[in-house]
């Protein structure tokens, strides 16, 4: 009996003295990137033309008909129309204040310029093929492409005005 007790005690010590690494401080492994040993511990979002979907990027206007948008003073009537259009066409994939199938809309003007947003709404197929940021968003959102809702430029402009109210 004493032999069994000593064997169990010894086995318990061996198991208990296993790997002492603090798993909370280890960096997650990323597939298709450098190992965590060769890159810095903390990365800051890139902002000048680099494709980082979660960062800020005002350099790209995207691909499409919108090349210059002046937002000017808030147009409440246009924003109301935009809210209706957003509810009818966009809420299946977008929530205003949290990620869903697509990105959250609130604060979008702090991350993208109005032209890029408008071109993504009106021209999503071409944007995903030709715009590096749109390609990155497609990957980030599990390959769920944004659906072309067949909106006019005026309807897209109304949706942008609604986004300003969020």
N, C-alpha and C positions, 0 to 999 in steps of 0.2 A: 504494500500500500504506500509505503514511504517512497519507493522508487517511482510510482505513478505520480505522486504529488510533486516530486522534484522534477520529473519530466515535463509535467504541465506548467510548473513555475518557469522552467527554462524556456519552454516554447512561448509562454506569455511574454517573457523578457525579450526574446528575439523579435516577436511581432511588434511589441511596443517600441523597440529601438530602431524601427525601420527608417524610412526616408523622413528626415527632419526638415525638409524644405517647406517654407511657408507658401502654400499654394495661392494665397490671396495676392501675393506680390508678384507672381509670375505673369508675364504678358500673354494674352491669348495668341494662339497660333493662327496665322492667316494663310490660306491656301493661295498660291500664286504670287506671293510677295517675298521680300527678303526675310531672313530669320530675325527673330527679335533681338539676337545678340548683335547684329550688325547695324541696327538702326537706333536712333536716340529713344530714350524712355518716353518722352512726351513730344508730340508733334503739334505744331500750331497750324490752324487752317491757312491755306494759301489763298491769296486774293488777287494776284495780278495775272490773269489769263490762265492760271493753272486750273485744271478740271477737278474741282472738289465740290461735289453736289451739296454737301452740308455747310459749306463755307459761303462767303459772299463773293459774287461775281457780277460786276457791272460792265465788264469789258465786252461781252458778247451781246449783240442785238438779235442773234438767232438768224433763221432763214425764213423769209416770208415777206409779205407785203408791208409790214410795219417797219419803217426805217427811222421815223421820228415821231414821238408822241409828247406833246406838252400837256401836262395834267391840269395846270392852272387852278382856279377856284373850284371848290366842290360843287357839283351839280346834283342836288338831292333827287330830282325827278329821274335823272339818268341812273343814279345809284339804286333807286327803287326798281327800275326796269332791270338793272343788272342783277339785283337780288332774286327777282323772279326767274330770270334766265338761269342763274346759278342753281337755284332749287330744282328747276326742271331738267337741266342737262348735266350737272356736275356732282350732285350730292351722292350719287351711287358710288363714287370713288373718292371724293374729297370731303373732309370735314374742315370746318373753319379753324378749329383750335387744336387739332391733333392729327398725327399721321394716321392714315387709313390705308386704302389701296394705293392712293397717291399722297403727295405731300400735303401738309396743313397749309391753309391759305393765309391765315393771320400772319402778318409780318413779312409777306412775300416781297414787298417793295424795299425791305431792308436787306434782301438777299439777291434780288434780280432787278434789272431795269424794266420799265414798262414795255419797251419794244420786244424784249425777249419773252416776257410773259404773254403778250398778245400774239406773237408768232407761234408760241407753243400751243395756245388755245386754238388758233385758226388753222394751223399747219402742222399737226403733231407727227404725221407720217414722215414728212420731209425733215423735220427737226431731228427726229430719232435717227435718221439715216446720215445727216450731214452735220449736226451740231454736237460737238464733244460733250457739252454739259448735259444735253438731253439724252445722249447715249449712256452717260454715267447714271442718270436718274433711272433709266430703264433697268439697268443692272441692279441698282439699289432697291428698286421696288419690284424685285423678283420677276423681271421680264414682263410686267403688266404694262402694255402700251396704253398711252392716252388715246381715247377714242375721239375721232373727228366728229363733232356734233353738227357740222354743216352750218356753222354760224356765220353771219355777215360781219364785215368790219365794224359796222355800227353796233351790233350786238356785243361783239368782243369789247369794244370801247365802253359799253354800259357795264359789263362784268368787271372791267378794270376799275371803274368808278365805284362799284360796290365793294371791291377789295379794299379801297381806300378807307371805307367806313369801319373796317374790322380792327 
